[in-house]
Amino acid sequence: SQTIHQWPATLVQPVGSPLSLECTVEGTSNPNLYWYRQAAGRGLQLLFYSVGIGQISSEVPQNLSASRPQDRQFILSSKKLLLSDSGFYLCAWGLNHMDRGVQYFGPGTRLTVL
Amino acid sequence: AQSVTQLDSQVPVFEEAPVELRCNYSSSVSVYLFWYVQYPNQGLQLLLKYLSGSTLVKGINGFEAEFNKSQTSFHLRKPSVHISDTAEYFCAVSLFLYNFNKFYFGSGTKLNVKP
């Protein structure tokens, strides 16, 4: 069976510090990978998606970047965090040929920028 | 363009009562429909999905939803809720682009089940 991991679970960082959040998927190959942000009281905003190693697409211009160094690893980064980067970050995976690409979510990372 | 509207941001209900969480969508093409549930400080868990076929779909935890194409709705229902159903529920539609499925999520409905 497939599993998705995210770490860290929680993170408190000062403004201007760097960020690295990691997401890994087990039990599948060549998944589509997604990063979402969920701000307090709001829905999910798609930040990045990837259809393969080294292939990253950004949905919105922002202070964040993403990378996919391995097939089942997806990393979200920032060089200098802003207060507005606080939120709950969710990684998800899906396969085009499985259940019309239904997305399965990781446990999330709660980021607080002070 | 695709969009999803969840008409109620919060729904309070007493335990063992029925509940309906409303979802309407707009799309110029055929889409697939989903409901997810999120418990506090956790990721989203798939409740049910409509891909094709019967318009009444059953999911986990006793939930079901009905796809109504003419009304562009996909309302979620449960005949008798439990305290453990307290969570936030998200409706979503997916659109297959040339190489991936893009999901559009509603803003969520918080279900608060009271004893």
Interface residues (C-beta under 8 A of the other chain):
Chain A: Q6 N32 Y34 R42 G43 L44 L46 Y49 V51 F88 L90 A92 G94 N96 D99 R100 G101 V102 Q103 Y104 F105 G106 P107 G108 R110
Chain B: Y32 F34 Y36 N41 Q42 G43 L44 Q45 L46 K49 L51 F90 S94 F96 N99 F100 N101 K102 F103 F105 G106 S107 G108
